[in-house]
Amino acid sequence: MDLDKLMNQHLTRAFDGSKTIPDESLQQLLRFLRSAPTSTNIQPNHFYVLASAEAKRQLADNLGERFQDNSGKILNASHALILTTRADVPDSHLDEVFGKEDADGRFPDPAKRAMWQYMTRDFLSLRNYAYKDLNHWMEKQTYMVMGMTMMAAVELGFDATPLEGFDPTSVDKAFKIRETGHTTTVLMALGYPDREKAYKGPISRFEADRLFTFM
Ligand SMILES: Cc1cc2nc3c(=O)[nH]c(=O)nc-3n(C[C@H](O)[C@H](O)[C@H](O)COP(=O)(O)O)c2cc1C
């Protein structure tokens, strides 16, 4: 990965609608996405992978009135992702997480397994009742997955632009997402830049002395 190149380029806002990500690259991205770690291994996400023109149109048409500007990005992207996050953590979800950990042989030692499950429940209880940020905490995990996806896409030779400009109620309704116990956190457009329309101006970021404290 060429970090110097990466740190000097704008996020892609205009995609070349004639180019499609090769299936093997997409599958590798999805394998990578699946491997992303989450706090307490909570795995609060479900991802919608939109490849067909109809699915992308359905998303573009349901961004909400004030976010029309993003519809062209989705329509011209090779693929669009809807990153959704659980709205809460019912026992059935924890049972699934612990069941999968058992099936994968994560804790062969029963004492360690019991300790892990106790600690996980305790941490979730803190989030829910003391910090009162259970959903927000889970969405932070989603943002980390989003960041990892952006980097992985570059490594695979295409671009991934996160899009916060959408109305979650509208997207949830269009894709019946709340019925699954999830809600939309962020969207991503994946594909290849339209070089003609790429921003050519300078990148604007705070200077290093404004950003870092060395101690
Ligand atoms: C989490 C996140 C969400 C974003 N959402 C949108 C969006 O909805 N629409 C858009 O055009 N750009 C979006 N952007 C792009 C940012 O506005 C852009 O990266 C920032 O203004 C810096 O501009 P630059 O990448 O050209 O340097 C988003 C970027 C991030 C990191």
The ligand as an SDF file (V2000), in Angstrom:
LIG
                    3D

 31 33  0  0  0  0  0  0  0  0999 V2000
  -17.3480    9.1220    7.6180 C   0  0  0  0  0  0  0  0  0  0  0  0
  -17.3740    9.9820    6.3860 C   0  0  0  0  0  0  0  0  0  0  0  0
  -18.5770   10.2750    5.7870 C   0  0  0  0  0  0  0  0  0  0  0  0
  -18.6240   11.0400    4.6160 C   0  0  0  0  0  0  0  0  0  0  0  0
  -19.8250   11.2550    4.0020 N   0  0  0  0  0  0  0  0  0  0  0  0
  -19.8410   11.8880    2.7970 C   0  0  0  0  0  0  0  0  0  0  0  0
  -21.0550   12.0350    2.0680 C   0  0  0  0  0  0  0  0  0  0  0  0
  -22.1350   11.6150    2.4930 O   0  0  0  0  0  0  0  0  0  0  0  0
  -21.0070   12.6500    0.8560 N   0  0  0  0  0  0  0  0  0  0  0  0
  -19.8340   13.1370    0.3320 C   0  0  0  0  0  0  0  0  0  0  0  0
  -19.8380   13.6740   -0.7760 O   0  0  0  0  0  0  0  0  0  0  0  0
  -18.6680   13.0220    1.0100 N   0  0  0  0  0  0  0  0  0  0  0  0
  -18.6450   12.4010    2.2180 C   0  0  0  0  0  0  0  0  0  0  0  0
  -17.4640   12.2710    2.8990 N   0  0  0  0  0  0  0  0  0  0  0  0
  -16.2490   12.8910    2.3500 C   0  0  0  0  0  0  0  0  0  0  0  0
  -15.7330   14.0490    3.2360 C   0  0  0  0  0  0  0  0  0  0  0  0
  -16.6130   15.1550    3.1820 O   0  0  0  0  0  0  0  0  0  0  0  0
  -14.3430   14.4330    2.7560 C   0  0  0  0  0  0  0  0  0  0  0  0
  -13.4880   13.3340    2.8610 O   0  0  0  0  0  0  0  0  0  0  0  0
  -13.7580   15.5920    3.5530 C   0  0  0  0  0  0  0  0  0  0  0  0
  -14.5050   16.7770    3.3540 O   0  0  0  0  0  0  0  0  0  0  0  0
  -12.3120   15.8690    3.1490 C   0  0  0  0  0  0  0  0  0  0  0  0
  -12.2360   16.0760    1.7650 O   0  0  0  0  0  0  0  0  0  0  0  0
  -11.1230   15.3450    0.8710 P   0  0  0  0  0  0  0  0  0  0  0  0
  -11.2980   13.8710    1.0390 O   0  0  0  0  0  0  0  0  0  0  0  0
  -11.4410   15.7900   -0.5220 O   0  0  0  0  0  0  0  0  0  0  0  0
   -9.7980   15.8330    1.3380 O   0  0  0  0  0  0  0  0  0  0  0  0
  -17.4100   11.5270    4.0620 C   0  0  0  0  0  0  0  0  0  0  0  0
  -16.1960   11.2190    4.6740 C   0  0  0  0  0  0  0  0  0  0  0  0
  -16.1690   10.4600    5.8150 C   0  0  0  0  0  0  0  0  0  0  0  0
  -14.8280   10.1060    6.4250 C   0  0  0  0  0  0  0  0  0  0  0  0
  1  2  1  0
  2  3  1  0
  2 30  2  0
  3  4  2  0
  4  5  1  0
  4 28  1  0
  5  6  2  0
  6  7  1  0
  6 13  1  0
  7  8  2  0
  7  9  1  0
  9 10  1  0
 10 11  2  0
 10 12  1  0
 12 13  2  0
 13 14  1  0
 14 15  1  0
 14 28  1  0
 15 16  1  0
 16 17  1  0
 16 18  1  0
 18 19  1  0
 18 20  1  0
 20 21  1  0
 20 22  1  0
 22 23  1  0
 23 24  1  0
 24 25  2  0
 24 26  1  0
 24 27  1  0
 28 29  2  0
 29 30  1  0
 30 31  1  0
M  END
$$$$
